[in-house]
Amino acid sequence: MTRGHCRLLAALALDMLSARVGVATRRHLAELCREECPNWARLVLWFMAEVALIGADIQEVF
């Protein structure tokens, strides 16, 4: 299995878990993080999401 396949499986697993949490709580992941996580953890999650978006945009350019 290549590295790309592992990333795809990890992304699918995260999406599936996020969907299950949403169905069980009737709230989306951002709402849960805002209510349950401390400020420092929310900042880390925000930063990681921004880096992932930048990485996705850079792939489209090159």
Number of C-alpha atoms within 10 A of each C-alpha: 5 6 8 9 10 11 11 11 12 12 12 12 12 12 12 12 13 14 16 13 15 15 11 9 11 11 12 14 15 12 10 14 14 12 11 11 12 10 12 9 13 16 12 11 15 13 12 12 12 12 12 12 11 11 11 11 11 10 8 7 6 5
